[in-house]
Every structure is written in C-alpha cells, then in structure tokens.
Amino acid sequence: MREAGLTHPQIPDAPARLIRSLTEAVTTVLGESVREHVSVSIVGVPAGRSGVRGEVA
C-alpha cells in the first residue's frame, strides 16, 4: 500500500481503522476464537519506491 493512503488528513486514524476492519473480516470468516491470533502489519511504501508494469509509481 502506498504510504499516502495511510496519512490522509481527513482520516487521521486510517491505520487503526484498517487494522480493525481487517481483524473483523478475519474473525467473521474464521470465528471469534481466532481474534487473539490475528496479526495485521501495514507496510506503507513511500512514493517512488514501488512500480507497476516496469515503471516507478
């Protein structure tokens, strides 16, 4: 995920919201018993350090 998607000024808690939502999705599919084992890592890639189709994005 591009770093800018995690630092939107209108959504200051974007990383926390994403982590909560992903955890809820996993527990919805696999059951509440897995919640304590769910680990979410968000990696924000700075602009210019990723690419698509051979071009720097």
N, C-alpha and C positions, 0 to 999 in steps of 0.2 A: 504494500500500500504506500502511496506517496505520502510523505511527511505532511504536506499541506492539508491533506484530508483529516489530519488529527489535530490541527491547530486553527480551526475556523473560529473567527472572533465571535460569531453569533452562537456558537455551540462550545462554550469553554470546557464542558465536561465530556467532550466527544469520546476520548479514550475509555473513560469509565462506562459510558453508555454502551459502547461497542462490546466491551468485556461482559457487562451484564447481559446484553442481548444474546451473545454467543453462548454464554453459560446456560441461559434459559432455554435456548434452542436444543442444546445437547441434552439437558435434563428432560425436556419434553419428549424427545425421541427415545432416550435410553432409560429414563426413570430417575426419580429423585435420589435414589441410592448412589448415583454416580457423582452427584454435585461436589462432594468433598474431594473428588479425584480429578475434577476438571481444571485444567491449567490453560490459560489463554495468554499468548505472547503476541504483542503487536509490534511489528517492525516497520518503522517509518523510514522510507528511503528518500534521502534528500534529492531535490531536483538535480538532474544531470548525472545521476548515478544509477540509472536503470535504462533499459532500452526495449524497443518493440520493433520487430522485423529488421534488425540490424541498425536501427537509428536510436541515438540517445534521446530519451524522452524527458 
